[in-house]
Amino acid sequence: MPAEDTNTRAWQIYGQRQLARSYTPPIPDRLGWTPWEGIGPGAEVLGDVAGRRVLDIGSGAGHHAVHLVQAHGARVTGIELSPTQHERAVSAHADVDGVEFVQADVTEYLAGAEPFDSAYAIGTLAFIDPPRSVETPMP
């Protein structure tokens, strides 16, 4: 089984377990790019995102996207391959204005999407085949 299929299956199982537990991560006070609290830059690395379109690649349960909307005024699209992770985000944050959650493959989604002002991925790219993570869709 290809590594990407294994990763997809693992995230589905993880998401199912988190849904069964009704666990939603808290909205962070700042974006964290590392597993260690307060280490590394925050949202400032994205520049001024107020009113801008931002793509959260591998949005998981949606808590980082909601942080950018609520604390920085961004308009965020969270894209998630895992149906269960997407379900977690939608079930917890569907009422948040300024955030949209899409369940899709990021490269396929970007082929038809309007351009974003910025994009970020927290803990996501390690789970994507390297050539796919830098793939540029052709019209």
A tleap script that builds the chain and sets N, CA, C and O, in Angstrom:
source leaprc.protein.ff14SB
mol = sequence {
  NMET PRO ALA GLU ASP THR ASN THR ARG ALA
  TRP GLN ILE TYR GLY GLN ARG GLN LEU ALA
  ARG SER TYR THR PRO PRO ILE PRO ASP ARG
  LEU GLY TRP THR PRO TRP GLU GLY ILE GLY
  PRO GLY ALA GLU VAL LEU GLY ASP VAL ALA
  GLY ARG ARG VAL LEU ASP ILE GLY SER GLY
  ALA GLY HIE HIE ALA VAL HIE LEU VAL GLN
  ALA HIE GLY ALA ARG VAL THR GLY ILE GLU
  LEU SER PRO THR GLN HIE GLU ARG ALA VAL
  SER ALA HIE ALA ASP VAL ASP GLY VAL GLU
  PHE VAL GLN ALA ASP VAL THR GLU TYR LEU
  ALA GLY ALA GLU PRO PHE ASP SER ALA TYR
  ALA ILE GLY THR LEU ALA PHE ILE ASP PRO
  PRO ARG SER VAL GLU THR PRO MET CPRO
}
set mol.1.N position { 0.850 -1.177 0.000 }
set mol.1.CA position { 0.000 0.000 0.000 }
set mol.1.C position { 0.897 1.241 0.000 }
set mol.1.O position { 1.819 1.332 0.810 }
set mol.2.N position { 0.636 2.203 -0.904 }
set mol.2.CA position { 1.431 3.429 -0.936 }
set mol.2.C position { 1.329 4.194 0.386 }
set mol.2.O position { 0.310 4.134 1.075 }
set mol.3.N position { 2.390 4.904 0.724 }
set mol.3.CA position { 2.438 5.654 1.983 }
set mol.3.C position { 1.276 6.644 2.086 }
set mol.3.O position { 0.701 6.804 3.163 }
set mol.4.N position { 0.928 7.303 0.993 }
set mol.4.CA position { -0.154 8.283 1.045 }
set mol.4.C position { -1.485 7.614 1.406 }
set mol.4.O position { -2.294 8.193 2.131 }
set mol.5.N position { -1.714 6.388 0.899 }
set mol.5.CA position { -2.934 5.655 1.253 }
set mol.5.C position { -2.925 5.265 2.731 }
set mol.5.O position { -3.958 5.317 3.398 }
set mol.6.N position { -1.766 4.880 3.232 }
set mol.6.CA position { -1.637 4.536 4.644 }
set mol.6.C position { -1.937 5.749 5.510 }
set mol.6.O position { -2.654 5.646 6.507 }
set mol.7.N position { -1.390 6.895 5.130 }
set mol.7.CA position { -1.643 8.127 5.881 }
set mol.7.C position { -3.119 8.495 5.858 }
set mol.7.O position { -3.683 8.884 6.881 }
set mol.8.N position { -3.745 8.373 4.690 }
set mol.8.CA position { -5.171 8.694 4.577 }
set mol.8.C position { -5.988 7.816 5.508 }
set mol.8.O position { -6.862 8.301 6.227 }
set mol.9.N position { -5.701 6.530 5.491 }
set mol.9.CA position { -6.425 5.583 6.351 }
set mol.9.C position { -6.193 5.907 7.835 }
set mol.9.O position { -7.130 5.871 8.633 }
set mol.10.N position { -4.960 6.218 8.195 }
set mol.10.CA position { -4.648 6.539 9.592 }
set mol.10.C position { -5.418 7.772 10.061 }
set mol.10.O position { -5.930 7.787 11.181 }
set mol.11.N position { -5.509 8.813 9.214 }
set mol.11.CA position { -6.236 10.019 9.602 }
set mol.11.C position { -7.728 9.759 9.696 }
set mol.11.O position { -8.412 10.377 10.512 }
set mol.12.N position { -8.245 8.856 8.873 }
set mol.12.CA position { -9.662 8.505 8.981 }
set mol.12.C position { -9.943 7.821 10.315 }
set mol.12.O position { -10.922 8.142 10.990 }
set mol.13.N position { -9.091 6.888 10.687 }
set mol.13.CA position { -9.264 6.193 11.973 }
set mol.13.C position { -9.136 7.178 13.132 }
set mol.13.O position { -9.946 7.161 14.059 }
set mol.14.N position { -8.120 8.031 13.079 }
set mol.14.CA position { -7.923 9.042 14.119 }
set mol.14.C position { -9.157 9.938 14.241 }
set mol.14.O position { -9.655 10.173 15.342 }
set mol.15.N position { -9.648 10.438 13.097 }
set mol.15.CA position { -10.812 11.310 13.106 }
set mol.15.C position { -12.044 10.610 13.659 }
set mol.15.O position { -12.820 11.215 14.398 }
set mol.16.N position { -12.233 9.333 13.308 }
set mol.16.CA position { -13.374 8.579 13.834 }
set mol.16.C position { -13.294 8.476 15.353 }
set mol.16.O position { -14.303 8.624 16.043 }
set mol.17.N position { -12.119 8.228 15.864 }
set mol.17.CA position { -11.947 8.136 17.328 }
set mol.17.C position { -12.218 9.470 18.002 }
set mol.17.O position { -12.848 9.517 19.059 }
set mol.18.N position { -11.745 10.557 17.396 }
set mol.18.CA position { -11.972 11.872 17.994 }
set mol.18.C position { -13.443 12.260 17.911 }
set mol.18.O position { -13.970 12.890 18.828 }
set mol.19.N position { -14.117 11.887 16.811 }
set mol.19.CA position { -15.555 12.135 16.723 }
set mol.19.C position { -16.303 11.352 17.789 }
set mol.19.O position { -17.213 11.878 18.431 }
set mol.20.N position { -15.921 10.100 17.977 }
set mol.20.CA position { -16.587 9.264 18.988 }
set mol.20.C position { -16.396 9.843 20.387 }
set mol.20.O position { -17.281 9.724 21.234 }
set mol.21.N position { -15.253 10.464 20.629 }
set mol.21.CA position { -14.970 11.083 21.934 }
set mol.21.C position { -15.575 12.482 22.046 }
set mol.21.O position { -15.593 13.071 23.127 }
set mol.22.N position { -16.074 13.013 20.918 }
set mol.22.CA position { -16.571 14.395 20.866 }
set mol.22.C position { -15.488 15.387 21.276 }
set mol.22.O position { -15.762 16.376 21.955 }
set mol.23.N position { -14.243 15.109 20.852 }
set mol.23.CA position { -13.127 15.996 21.207 }
set mol.23.C position { -12.894 17.030 20.114 }
set mol.23.O position { -12.759 16.701 18.936 }
set mol.24.N position { -12.853 18.287 20.539 }
set mol.24.CA position { -12.496 19.384 19.656 }
set mol.24.C position { -11.351 20.138 20.308 }
set mol.24.O position { -11.479 20.571 21.454 }
set mol.25.N position { -10.227 20.308 19.605 }
set mol.25.CA position { -9.126 21.065 20.202 }
set mol.25.C position { -9.556 22.501 20.489 }
set mol.25.O position { -10.372 23.059 19.755 }
set mol.26.N position { -9.027 23.093 21.527 }
set mol.26.CA position { -9.370 24.485 21.819 }
set mol.26.C position { -8.804 25.409 20.740 }
set mol.26.O position { -7.810 25.089 20.088 }
set mol.27.N position { -9.445 26.546 20.569 }
set mol.27.CA position { -8.928 27.561 19.644 }
set mol.27.C position { -7.661 28.127 20.295 }
set mol.27.O position { -7.718 28.610 21.426 }
set mol.28.N position { -6.522 28.074 19.600 }
set mol.28.CA position { -5.283 28.545 20.228 }
set mol.28.C position { -5.255 30.070 20.355 }
set mol.28.O position { -5.962 30.781 19.640 }
set mol.29.N position { -4.427 30.551 21.276 }
set mol.29.CA position { -4.216 31.986 21.438 }
set mol.29.C position { -3.318 32.533 20.337 }
set mol.29.O position { -3.341 33.726 20.033 }
set mol.30.N position { -2.527 31.646 19.746 }
set mol.30.CA position { -1.633 32.020 18.642 }
set mol.30.C position { -1.384 30.782 17.800 }
set mol.30.O position { -1.544 29.656 18.270 }
set mol.31.N position { -0.993 30.997 16.558 }
set mol.31.CA position { -0.630 29.855 15.728 }
set mol.31.C position { 0.654 29.256 16.273 }
set mol.31.O position { 1.587 29.979 16.624 }
set mol.32.N position { 0.697 27.956 16.341 }
set mol.32.CA position { 1.900 27.271 16.788 }
set mol.32.C position { 2.399 26.366 15.676 }
set mol.32.O position { 1.676 25.477 15.226 }
set mol.33.N position { 3.598 26.579 15.241 }
set mol.33.CA position { 4.161 25.830 14.119 }
set mol.33.C position { 4.941 24.612 14.583 }
set mol.33.O position { 5.397 23.804 13.773 }
set mol.34.N position { 5.089 24.492 15.888 }
set mol.34.CA position { 5.838 23.374 16.448 }
set mol.34.C position { 4.970 22.705 17.516 }
set mol.34.O position { 3.967 23.275 17.946 }
set mol.35.N position { 5.348 21.512 17.940 }
set mol.35.CA position { 4.580 20.875 19.016 }
set mol.35.C position { 4.821 21.510 20.388 }
set mol.35.O position { 4.186 21.115 21.366 }
set mol.36.N position { 5.724 22.481 20.476 }
set mol.36.CA position { 6.069 23.100 21.751 }
set mol.36.C position { 5.422 24.469 21.860 }
set mol.36.O position { 5.618 25.330 21.002 }
set mol.37.N position { 4.664 24.662 22.903 }
set mol.37.CA position { 3.940 25.906 23.160 }
set mol.37.C position { 4.880 27.111 23.167 }
set mol.37.O position { 5.890 27.118 23.870 }
set mol.38.N position { 4.531 28.134 22.371 }
set mol.38.CA position { 5.273 29.390 22.385 }
set mol.38.C position { 6.597 29.382 21.651 }
set mol.38.O position { 7.298 30.394 21.654 }
set mol.39.N position { 6.962 28.285 21.027 }
set mol.39.CA position { 8.236 28.211 20.299 }
set mol.39.C position { 7.963 28.490 18.827 }
set mol.39.O position { 7.054 27.905 18.238 }
set mol.40.N position { 8.736 29.369 18.243 }
set mol.40.CA position { 8.570 29.697 16.833 }
set mol.40.C position { 7.648 30.877 16.638 }
set mol.40.O position { 7.045 31.381 17.586 }
set mol.41.N position { 7.548 31.313 15.392 }
set mol.41.CA position { 6.725 32.489 15.095 }
set mol.41.C position { 5.241 32.181 15.208 }
set mol.41.O position { 4.829 31.022 15.266 }
set mol.42.N position { 4.456 33.235 15.237 }
set mol.42.CA position { 3.001 33.103 15.231 }
set mol.42.C position { 2.469 33.457 13.852 }
set mol.42.O position { 3.158 33.277 12.847 }
set mol.43.N position { 1.260 33.954 13.807 }
set mol.43.CA position { 0.606 34.297 12.545 }
set mol.43.C position { 1.302 35.434 11.809 }
set mol.43.O position { 1.053 35.640 10.621 }
set mol.44.N position { 2.163 36.172 12.487 }
set mol.44.CA position { 2.825 37.303 11.841 }
set mol.44.C position { 3.643 36.885 10.618 }
set mol.44.O position { 3.894 37.711 9.739 }
set mol.45.N position { 4.061 35.627 10.545 }
set mol.45.CA position { 4.816 35.187 9.372 }
set mol.45.C position { 3.966 35.199 8.105 }
set mol.45.O position { 4.506 35.169 6.999 }
set mol.46.N position { 2.653 35.241 8.253 }
set mol.46.CA position { 1.758 35.303 7.098 }
set mol.46.C position { 1.532 36.734 6.621 }
set mol.46.O position { 0.898 36.947 5.587 }
set mol.47.N position { 2.039 37.714 7.360 }
set mol.47.CA position { 1.790 39.108 7.032 }
set mol.47.C position { 0.430 39.532 7.552 }
set mol.47.O position { -0.199 38.818 8.333 }
set mol.48.N position { -0.018 40.697 7.114 }
set mol.48.CA position { -1.331 41.200 7.533 }
set mol.48.C position { -2.394 40.424 6.768 }
set mol.48.O position { -2.529 40.586 5.555 }
set mol.49.N position { -3.145 39.589 7.464 }
set mol.49.CA position { -4.156 38.748 6.813 }
set mol.49.C position { -5.570 39.296 6.970 }
set mol.49.O position { -6.521 38.679 6.490 }
set mol.50.N position { -5.729 40.427 7.624 }
set mol.50.CA position { -7.065 40.995 7.833 }
set mol.50.C position { -7.766 41.201 6.493 }
set mol.50.O position { -7.262 41.905 5.618 }
set mol.51.N position { -8.938 40.574 6.343 }
set mol.51.CA position { -9.718 40.699 5.126 }
set mol.51.C position { -9.173 39.922 3.936 }
set mol.51.O position { -9.760 39.968 2.855 }
set mol.52.N position { -8.089 39.225 4.108 }
set mol.52.CA position { -7.462 38.487 3.000 }
set mol.52.C position { -7.872 37.022 3.002 }
set mol.52.O position { -8.262 36.470 4.031 }
set mol.53.N position { -7.776 36.398 1.818 }
set mol.53.CA position { -8.101 34.979 1.654 }
set mol.53.C position { -6.875 34.147 2.005 }
set mol.53.O position { -5.804 34.314 1.421 }
set mol.54.N position { -7.052 33.256 2.963 }
set mol.54.CA position { -5.962 32.414 3.445 }
set mol.54.C position { -6.386 30.953 3.315 }
set mol.54.O position { -7.528 30.600 3.611 }
set mol.55.N position { -5.465 30.117 2.873 }
set mol.55.CA position { -5.726 28.689 2.740 }
set mol.55.C position { -5.003 27.937 3.847 }
set mol.55.O position { -3.788 28.060 4.004 }
set mol.56.N position { -5.755 27.160 4.611 }
set mol.56.CA position { -5.205 26.289 5.655 }
set mol.56.C position { -5.145 24.884 5.053 }
set mol.56.O position { -6.175 24.225 4.908 }
set mol.57.N position { -3.960 24.434 4.707 }
set mol.57.CA position { -3.775 23.131 4.058 }
set mol.57.C position { -3.676 22.056 5.132 }
set mol.57.O position { -2.778 22.088 5.975 }
set mol.58.N position { -4.597 21.113 5.096 }
set mol.58.CA position { -4.646 20.080 6.127 }
set mol.58.C position { -5.218 20.657 7.404 }
set mol.58.O position { -4.594 20.581 8.463 }
set mol.59.N position { -6.401 21.233 7.305 }
set mol.59.CA position { -6.984 22.002 8.408 }
set mol.59.C position { -7.434 21.181 9.599 }
set mol.59.O position { -7.727 21.742 10.654 }
set mol.60.N position { -7.495 19.864 9.456 }
set mol.60.CA position { -7.856 19.026 10.590 }
set mol.60.C position { -9.162 19.443 11.233 }
set mol.60.O position { -10.170 19.602 10.545 }
set mol.61.N position { -9.155 19.621 12.531 }
set mol.61.CA position { -10.364 19.978 13.278 }
set mol.61.C position { -10.725 21.458 13.168 }
set mol.61.O position { -11.729 21.886 13.736 }
set mol.62.N position { -9.932 22.238 12.454 }
set mol.62.CA position { -10.285 23.616 12.143 }
set mol.62.C position { -9.883 24.680 13.133 }
set mol.62.O position { -10.162 25.857 12.903 }
set mol.63.N position { -9.239 24.316 14.225 }
set mol.63.CA position { -8.960 25.298 15.272 }
set mol.63.C position { -7.973 26.390 14.853 }
set mol.63.O position { -8.103 27.526 15.308 }
set mol.64.N position { -6.995 26.082 14.004 }
set mol.64.CA position { -6.068 27.123 13.545 }
set mol.64.C position { -6.779 28.108 12.614 }
set mol.64.O position { -6.565 29.317 12.699 }
set mol.65.N position { -7.624 27.584 11.728 }
set mol.65.CA position { -8.378 28.452 10.812 }
set mol.65.C position { -9.267 29.409 11.600 }
set mol.65.O position { -9.327 30.600 11.292 }
set mol.66.N position { -9.947 28.899 12.601 }
set mol.66.CA position { -10.830 29.741 13.415 }
set mol.66.C position { -10.016 30.803 14.146 }
set mol.66.O position { -10.462 31.944 14.267 }
set mol.67.N position { -8.840 30.448 14.630 }
set mol.67.CA position { -7.979 31.442 15.280 }
set mol.67.C position { -7.674 32.596 14.329 }
set mol.67.O position { -7.781 33.761 14.715 }
set mol.68.N position { -7.294 32.280 13.083 }
set mol.68.CA position { -6.958 33.348 12.133 }
set mol.68.C position { -8.155 34.244 11.831 }
set mol.68.O position { -7.995 35.452 11.655 }
set mol.69.N position { -9.336 33.671 11.770 }
set mol.69.CA position { -10.552 34.446 11.527 }
set mol.69.C position { -10.846 35.351 12.724 }
set mol.69.O position { -11.050 36.554 12.565 }
set mol.70.N position { -10.867 34.768 13.911 }
set mol.70.CA position { -11.280 35.518 15.097 }
set mol.70.C position { -10.235 36.501 15.597 }
set mol.70.O position { -10.586 37.603 16.019 }
set mol.71.N position { -8.974 36.135 15.562 }
set mol.71.CA position { -7.924 36.996 16.122 }
set mol.71.C position { -7.291 37.942 15.097 }
set mol.71.O position { -6.723 38.970 15.465 }
set mol.72.N position { -7.391 37.590 13.806 }
set mol.72.CA position { -6.689 38.385 12.796 }
set mol.72.C position { -7.581 38.871 11.657 }
set mol.72.O position { -7.103 39.574 10.766 }
set mol.73.N position { -8.859 38.514 11.664 }
set mol.73.CA position { -9.786 39.001 10.650 }
set mol.73.C position { -9.596 38.429 9.262 }
set mol.73.O position { -10.045 39.025 8.283 }
set mol.74.N position { -8.937 37.280 9.157 }
set mol.74.CA position { -8.733 36.643 7.851 }
set mol.74.C position { -10.015 35.972 7.386 }
set mol.74.O position { -10.919 35.722 8.183 }
set mol.75.N position { -10.089 35.684 6.110 }
set mol.75.CA position { -11.143 34.843 5.531 }
set mol.75.C position { -10.445 33.544 5.150 }
set mol.75.O position { -9.658 33.513 4.205 }
set mol.76.N position { -10.729 32.487 5.871 }
set mol.76.CA position { -9.951 31.253 5.761 }
set mol.76.C position { -10.762 30.125 5.133 }
set mol.76.O position { -11.918 29.891 5.485 }
set mol.77.N position { -10.126 29.438 4.198 }
set mol.77.CA position { -10.646 28.183 3.678 }
set mol.77.C position { -9.746 27.089 4.216 }
set mol.77.O position { -8.544 27.071 3.949 }
set mol.78.N position { -10.333 26.180 4.972 }
set mol.78.CA position { -9.592 25.031 5.485 }
set mol.78.C position { -9.849 23.857 4.567 }
set mol.78.O position { -10.999 23.473 4.354 }
set mol.79.N position { -8.796 23.284 4.023 }
set mol.79.CA position { -8.953 22.142 3.131 }
set mol.79.C position { -8.380 20.912 3.808 }
set mol.79.O position { -7.274 20.939 4.346 }
set mol.80.N position { -9.149 19.836 3.773 }
set mol.80.CA position { -8.782 18.613 4.487 }
set mol.80.C position { -9.129 17.405 3.635 }
set mol.80.O position { -10.242 17.301 3.119 }
set mol.81.N position { -8.183 16.500 3.489 }
set mol.81.CA position { -8.405 15.285 2.711 }
set mol.81.C position { -9.261 14.277 3.475 }
set mol.81.O position { -10.112 13.616 2.881 }
set mol.82.N position { -9.045 14.155 4.773 }
set mol.82.CA position { -9.746 13.159 5.580 }
set mol.82.C position { -11.207 13.547 5.802 }
set mol.82.O position { -11.481 14.621 6.337 }
set mol.83.N position { -12.148 12.691 5.400 }
set mol.83.CA position { -13.563 12.996 5.640 }
set mol.83.C position { -13.892 13.158 7.125 }
set mol.83.O position { -14.714 14.000 7.486 }
set mol.84.N position { -13.261 12.365 7.983 }
set mol.84.CA position { -13.584 12.464 9.407 }
set mol.84.C position { -12.994 13.728 10.028 }
set mol.84.O position { -13.625 14.339 10.890 }
set mol.85.N position { -11.800 14.130 9.607 }
set mol.85.CA position { -11.236 15.381 10.103 }
set mol.85.C position { -12.096 16.558 9.624 }
set mol.85.O position { -12.359 17.490 10.383 }
set mol.86.N position { -12.525 16.506 8.376 }
set mol.86.CA position { -13.411 17.547 7.848 }
set mol.86.C position { -14.711 17.604 8.654 }
set mol.86.O position { -15.188 18.686 8.996 }
set mol.87.N position { -15.268 16.455 8.948 }
set mol.87.CA position { -16.505 16.408 9.743 }
set mol.87.C position { -16.300 17.036 11.122 }
set mol.87.O position { -17.180 17.731 11.630 }
set mol.88.N position { -15.149 16.791 11.717 }
set mol.88.CA position { -14.854 17.400 13.019 }
set mol.88.C position { -14.867 18.916 12.920 }
set mol.88.O position { -15.451 19.588 13.770 }
set mol.89.N position { -14.228 19.460 11.890 }
set mol.89.CA position { -14.158 20.917 11.730 }
set mol.89.C position { -15.542 21.509 11.509 }
set mol.89.O position { -15.907 22.499 12.142 }
set mol.90.N position { -16.301 20.908 10.622 }
set mol.90.CA position { -17.628 21.429 10.311 }
set mol.90.C position { -18.547 21.326 11.526 }
set mol.90.O position { -19.279 22.268 11.829 }
set mol.91.N position { -18.517 20.199 12.217 }
set mol.91.CA position { -19.420 20.035 13.360 }
set mol.91.C position { -19.088 20.994 14.497 }
set mol.91.O position { -19.980 21.378 15.255 }
set mol.92.N position { -17.836 21.384 14.629 }
set mol.92.CA position { -17.448 22.284 15.720 }
set mol.92.C position { -17.506 23.764 15.347 }
set mol.92.O position { -17.723 24.614 16.211 }
set mol.93.N position { -17.311 24.076 14.061 }
set mol.93.CA position { -17.115 25.484 13.698 }
set mol.93.C position { -17.981 25.977 12.535 }
set mol.93.O position { -17.671 27.013 11.946 }
set mol.94.N position { -19.041 25.274 12.193 }
set mol.94.CA position { -19.880 25.669 11.061 }
set mol.94.C position { -20.496 27.052 11.240 }
set mol.94.O position { -20.835 27.713 10.258 }
set mol.95.N position { -20.641 27.490 12.484 }
set mol.95.CA position { -21.284 28.775 12.750 }
set mol.95.C position { -20.311 29.955 12.764 }
set mol.95.O position { -20.731 31.084 13.018 }
set mol.96.N position { -19.044 29.727 12.500 }
set mol.96.CA position { -18.045 30.798 12.523 }
set mol.96.C position { -18.029 31.508 11.171 }
set mol.96.O position { -17.690 30.910 10.150 }
set mol.97.N position { -18.401 32.797 11.174 }
set mol.97.CA position { -18.352 33.574 9.943 }
set mol.97.C position { -16.904 33.800 9.537 }
set mol.97.O position { -16.050 34.079 10.379 }
set mol.98.N position { -16.634 33.679 8.246 }
set mol.98.CA position { -15.290 33.943 7.736 }
set mol.98.C position { -14.453 32.707 7.530 }
set mol.98.O position { -13.323 32.797 7.051 }
set mol.99.N position { -14.992 31.535 7.888 }
set mol.99.CA position { -14.243 30.294 7.672 }
set mol.99.C position { -15.118 29.318 6.896 }
set mol.99.O position { -16.319 29.200 7.141 }
set mol.100.N position { -14.490 28.626 5.958 }
set mol.100.CA position { -15.161 27.607 5.156 }
set mol.100.C position { -14.285 26.368 5.194 }
set mol.100.O position { -13.063 26.459 5.080 }
set mol.101.N position { -14.909 25.214 5.355 }
set mol.101.CA position { -14.164 23.959 5.368 }
set mol.101.C position { -14.542 23.132 4.151 }
set mol.101.O position { -15.720 22.918 3.863 }
set mol.102.N position { -13.517 22.672 3.445 }
set mol.102.CA position { -13.693 21.902 2.215 }
set mol.102.C position { -13.009 20.556 2.395 }
set mol.102.O position { -11.877 20.485 2.873 }
set mol.103.N position { -13.691 19.502 2.017 }
set mol.103.CA position { -13.091 18.163 2.056 }
set mol.103.C position { -12.676 17.822 0.636 }
set mol.103.O position { -13.525 17.571 -0.219 }
set mol.104.N position { -11.357 17.812 0.375 }
set mol.104.CA position { -10.838 17.567 -0.968 }
set mol.104.C position { -9.330 17.372 -0.919 }
set mol.104.O position { -8.684 17.648 0.093 }
set mol.105.N position { -8.788 16.897 -2.014 }
set mol.105.CA position { -7.340 16.844 -2.226 }
set mol.105.C position { -6.895 18.268 -2.579 }
set mol.105.O position { -7.486 18.902 -3.453 }
set mol.106.N position { -5.871 18.764 -1.915 }
set mol.106.CA position { -5.476 20.161 -2.082 }
set mol.106.C position { -5.043 20.472 -3.512 }
set mol.106.O position { -5.399 21.532 -4.026 }
set mol.107.N position { -4.295 19.600 -4.171 }
set mol.107.CA position { -3.850 19.912 -5.524 }
set mol.107.C position { -5.022 19.931 -6.496 }
set mol.107.O position { -5.063 20.763 -7.402 }
set mol.108.N position { -5.967 19.030 -6.317 }
set mol.108.CA position { -7.157 19.028 -7.179 }
set mol.108.C position { -8.018 20.263 -6.908 }
set mol.108.O position { -8.534 20.877 -7.842 }
set mol.109.N position { -8.171 20.624 -5.650 }
set mol.109.CA position { -8.965 21.795 -5.283 }
set mol.109.C position { -8.367 23.076 -5.873 }
set mol.109.O position { -9.086 23.904 -6.433 }
set mol.110.N position { -7.057 23.229 -5.742 }
set mol.110.CA position { -6.404 24.448 -6.206 }
set mol.110.C position { -6.478 24.616 -7.720 }
set mol.110.O position { -6.389 25.737 -8.220 }
set mol.111.N position { -6.637 23.523 -8.450 }
set mol.111.CA position { -6.721 23.609 -9.908 }
set mol.111.C position { -7.909 24.451 -10.355 }
set mol.111.O position { -7.864 25.049 -11.430 }
set mol.112.N position { -8.977 24.510 -9.549 }
set mol.112.CA position { -10.154 25.275 -9.932 }
set mol.112.C position { -10.479 26.429 -9.010 }
set mol.112.O position { -11.506 27.082 -9.190 }
set mol.113.N position { -9.638 26.700 -8.032 }
set mol.113.CA position { -9.928 27.732 -7.032 }
set mol.113.C position { -9.389 29.095 -7.445 }
set mol.113.O position { -8.420 29.202 -8.197 }
set mol.114.N position { -10.039 30.130 -6.935 }
set mol.114.CA position { -9.506 31.484 -7.079 }
set mol.114.C position { -8.211 31.570 -6.269 }
set mol.114.O position { -8.056 30.843 -5.288 }
set mol.115.N position { -7.290 32.432 -6.655 }
set mol.115.CA position { -6.025 32.548 -5.912 }
set mol.115.C position { -6.246 32.984 -4.458 }
set mol.115.O position { -7.187 33.711 -4.141 }
set mol.116.N position { -5.354 32.517 -3.596 }
set mol.116.CA position { -5.357 32.903 -2.190 }
set mol.116.C position { -4.248 33.919 -1.963 }
set mol.116.O position { -3.254 33.943 -2.689 }
set mol.117.N position { -4.430 34.764 -0.939 }
set mol.117.CA position { -3.401 35.748 -0.606 }
set mol.117.C position { -2.231 35.113 0.125 }
set mol.117.O position { -1.091 35.558 -0.006 }
set mol.118.N position { -2.518 34.075 0.892 }
set mol.118.CA position { -1.461 33.320 1.568 }
set mol.118.C position { -1.993 31.939 1.912 }
set mol.118.O position { -3.196 31.681 1.875 }
set mol.119.N position { -1.064 31.067 2.243 }
set mol.119.CA position { -1.413 29.695 2.607 }
set mol.119.C position { -0.428 29.212 3.657 }
set mol.119.O position { 0.709 29.680 3.731 }
set mol.120.N position { -0.882 28.276 4.458 }
set mol.120.CA position { -0.012 27.685 5.459 }
set mol.120.C position { -0.421 26.239 5.686 }
set mol.120.O position { -1.537 25.830 5.367 }
set mol.121.N position { 0.503 25.484 6.240 }
set mol.121.CA position { 0.257 24.082 6.574 }
set mol.121.C position { 0.984 23.802 7.878 }
set mol.121.O position { 2.206 23.929 7.955 }
set mol.122.N position { 0.239 23.423 8.891 }
set mol.122.CA position { 0.834 23.110 10.187 }
set mol.122.C position { 0.775 21.597 10.369 }
set mol.122.O position { -0.305 21.020 10.502 }
set mol.123.N position { 1.936 20.964 10.373 }
set mol.123.CA position { 2.010 19.527 10.600 }
set mol.123.C position { 1.391 18.691 9.499 }
set mol.123.O position { 0.969 17.562 9.747 }
set mol.124.N position { 1.328 19.218 8.297 }
set mol.124.CA position { 0.636 18.529 7.212 }
set mol.124.C position { 1.566 17.985 6.146 }
set mol.124.O position { 1.412 16.839 5.722 }
set mol.125.N position { 2.515 18.769 5.710 }
set mol.125.CA position { 3.310 18.405 4.544 }
set mol.125.C position { 4.116 17.124 4.730 }
set mol.125.O position { 4.479 16.477 3.747 }
set mol.126.N position { 4.396 16.755 5.956 }
set mol.126.CA position { 5.118 15.505 6.194 }
set mol.126.C position { 4.299 14.282 5.819 }
set mol.126.O position { 4.848 13.191 5.664 }
set mol.127.N position { 2.991 14.450 5.672 }
set mol.127.CA position { 2.110 13.339 5.333 }
set mol.127.C position { 1.773 13.284 3.844 }
set mol.127.O position { 0.990 12.436 3.417 }
set mol.128.N position { 2.353 14.174 3.062 }
set mol.128.CA position { 2.077 14.236 1.634 }
set mol.128.C position { 3.339 13.824 0.879 }
set mol.128.O position { 4.449 14.206 1.251 }
set mol.129.N position { 3.160 13.049 -0.173 }
set mol.129.CA position { 4.270 12.675 -1.034 }
set mol.129.C position { 4.965 13.960 -1.490 }
set mol.129.O position { 4.299 14.830 -2.051 }
set mol.130.N position { 6.286 14.118 -1.274 }
set mol.130.CA position { 6.958 15.394 -1.576 }
set mol.130.C position { 6.682 15.969 -2.960 }
set mol.130.O position { 6.404 17.164 -3.054 }
set mol.131.N position { 6.741 15.194 -4.037 }
set mol.131.CA position { 6.437 15.813 -5.333 }
set mol.131.C position { 5.011 16.365 -5.418 }
set mol.131.O position { 4.786 17.371 -6.092 }
set mol.132.N position { 4.037 15.722 -4.743 }
set mol.132.CA position { 2.662 16.224 -4.769 }
set mol.132.C position { 2.522 17.517 -3.967 }
set mol.132.O position { 1.681 18.355 -4.294 }
set mol.133.N position { 3.326 17.689 -2.931 }
set mol.133.CA position { 3.177 18.876 -2.093 }
set mol.133.C position { 3.645 20.144 -2.811 }
set mol.133.O position { 3.288 21.247 -2.399 }
set mol.134.N position { 4.426 20.007 -3.862 }
set mol.134.CA position { 4.886 21.180 -4.613 }
set mol.134.C position { 4.352 21.163 -6.038 }
set mol.134.O position { 4.774 21.965 -6.872 }
set mol.135.N position { 3.443 20.269 -6.314 }
set mol.135.CA position { 2.858 20.151 -7.647 }
set mol.135.C position { 2.066 21.403 -8.000 }
set mol.135.O position { 1.315 21.927 -7.178 }
set mol.136.N position { 2.239 21.866 -9.206 }
set mol.136.CA position { 1.474 22.998 -9.691 }
set mol.136.C position { 0.470 22.502 -10.697 }
set mol.136.O position { 0.855 22.000 -11.753 }
set mol.137.N position { -0.830 22.628 -10.396 }
set mol.137.CA position { -1.839 22.180 -11.356 }
set mol.137.C position { -1.745 22.960 -12.664 }
set mol.137.O position { -1.558 24.176 -12.657 }
set mol.138.N position { -1.871 22.278 -13.747 }
set mol.138.CA position { -1.841 22.922 -15.063 }
set mol.138.C position { -3.274 23.012 -15.589 }
set mol.138.O position { -4.063 22.084 -15.409 }
set mol.139.N position { -3.605 24.115 -16.231 }
set mol.139.CA position { -4.958 24.267 -16.775 }
set mol.139.C position { -5.222 23.280 -17.907 }
set mol.139.O position { -6.313 23.272 -18.478 }
savepdb mol mol.pdb
quit
